[in-house]
Amino acid sequence: MCQTATAVPHRAALRVLELAGRAPSAHNAQPWAWRVRPRSLELHLDPARTAASGIDAEAAERNAVVSCGAALHHLEVAAAALGWEARVLLLPEPGHPTLLARLGLVRRPPAPEAGARLDALLQRCTDRRRFTAWPVEPAALVDLAAVAAPYGATVLPVLDAVDHARLERLVLRAVEASARSGLDDGDHAVELWSSDGVLVLGDADDDRRAWLRSGRGLGALWLEATRAGLSVVPLSRVVELPETRQALRGEVLGRRLRPHLLLRIGWQAIGRSGVRLTSRLPVEELLLDD
Ligand SMILES: Cc1cc2nc3c(=O)[nH]c(=O)nc-3n(C[C@H](O)[C@H](O)[C@H](O)COP(=O)(O)O)c2cc1C
């Protein structure tokens, strides 16, 4: 793959990586690190920004790799808008598990949609203000799920009222359990309302490759939702605690999927313009030595 890739000027590579870093990540940990090689870019998991207090190591790693998958997706969007097609190889070296992806960039004129996707990347944020009760049409949830499919991600729209009610109870159970254990949710959203649209990201597998699929799908569907004016708010507590994760799998997913993340989808009363974007680490601090 990378043999045919074009050499990317260093400044262009940094701009692409800076834009990729606008991706969402659990607690804004930005658990990624980049290596810029003459003809390729590498995405690494940074173990120093992977751990999270109060949750088990596997849940923390899953959150981190899903976040890296979203950054990988955003890198592809940024590169496309700047005239590069990213050719992605996931987990290219089995003996090197923190090397999550290697990308070759090939010169390609931007497709008509590329600019609009980049605009969405620059506007996207986690807007935790309460949604209006205006319902999200089931077709809109199905469309968002379909946007993630080309990345191999499985996204389940929760359209059944009984399943929705079960999920609300599970989310509440997770919040109560984490409060009992003294876990700090910070400014993270933890509630699910009966009028919220819901998507579940999951996979038959529970490994880094599956988490990367979910993360890329998350990036794709979030940008599409942003373009449609819909808000996306992840809820991770319910999949971080083994007990509620297990119940979610058994009671709502019919044991078909291992849940990776729950997403609330809804309409906000007023536009996103008043919401401040969260800051990011300078890209130079996220570069690994060659
Ligand atoms: C895997 C993952 C889990 C997340 N879990 C939650 C959550 O439980 N509650 C919440 O409010 N936000 C959650 N977020 C959103 C992050 O907090 C948010 O992306 C980060 O703070 C950066 O802010 P931004 O999305 O506005 O750029 C999650 C994001 C990811 C990628």
The ligand as a Gaussian input file, in Angstrom:
#p B3LYP/6-31G(d) Opt

LIG

0 1
 C      -15.738000       6.517000      23.507000
 C      -16.378000       7.807000      23.972000
 C      -17.142000       7.825000      25.144000
 C      -17.751000       9.011000      25.565000
 N      -18.579000       8.987000      26.677000
 C      -19.253000      10.109000      27.031000
 C      -20.210000      10.087000      28.109000
 O      -20.470000       9.057000      28.741000
 N      -20.860000      11.246000      28.406000
 C      -20.591000      12.422000      27.730000
 O      -21.199000      13.444000      28.051000
 N      -19.689000      12.470000      26.704000
 C      -19.031000      11.351000      26.342000
 N      -18.150000      11.378000      25.292000
 C      -17.869000      12.662000      24.604000
 C      -16.529000      13.247000      25.062000
 O      -16.595000      13.663000      26.409000
 C      -16.146000      14.405000      24.125000
 O      -15.963000      13.891000      22.835000
 C      -14.868000      15.104000      24.558000
 O      -15.043000      15.713000      25.824000
 C      -14.444000      16.170000      23.539000
 O      -15.458000      17.129000      23.377000
 P      -16.158000      17.375000      21.968000
 O      -16.835000      16.111000      21.548000
 O      -17.159000      18.496000      22.250000
 O      -15.110000      17.792000      20.988000
 C      -17.545000      10.212000      24.833000
 C      -16.772000      10.180000      23.654000
 C      -16.208000       9.005000      23.221000
 C      -15.424000       8.991000      21.937000

